[in-house]
Structures are given as C-alpha cells and as structure tokens.
Amino acid sequence: MDKETIISKINAVLADEFEIDESIIKPDKPLMETLELDSLDLVDMVVLIENNFGYKMKAEDFVGMITFYDFYEFIFKKIQERENG
C-alpha cells in the first residue's frame, strides 16, 4: 500500500469514526485537538487502527505524536515493517 493510499484511508476512517469533515484533516494540524480526542477516544483510535491496518497501537505509541503527519508516518512505518517481514 503506498503512502497516499494510506493517508487517504486514514483520513476517511478518522472522519467517519469521529464525525468530522474530512477537509479539516491536514498534515500539519494537531491530531488530538483537531479530533477533540479524550482518553476514551484514544481507545477507539487503537481499535480503528487495528481493524483497518492490522497494527495494534499502545498508549506509548502516541508519545511525541503531535500532528496528523506524525500519525501518518507512524502508520506507514508499521505497515512497511509488516510487509518487509
């Protein structure tokens, strides 16, 4: 899966789950603030990523993850690691 496909899928999944307009999701925007996430929403995010991308996130994975770009890069890296064995 290429990076643009991953980004597009992430945006669609997040917009649907958190009931926001996909157009407000921009790489440089803050992830938590834009989605208005609280601790329970993070649990939903973990489940979403596992169900859609096959990677189970942990709480510590969110440390240092500020923008959507950080999130995209994290997911892309995990997918690449899985595909490359």
Buried (B, 14 or more C-beta within 10 A) or exposed (E): EEEEEBBEBBBEBBBEBBEBEEEEBEEEBEBBEBBEBEEEBBEBBBEBBEEBBEBEBEEEBBEEBBBBBBBBBBBBEBBEEEEEE
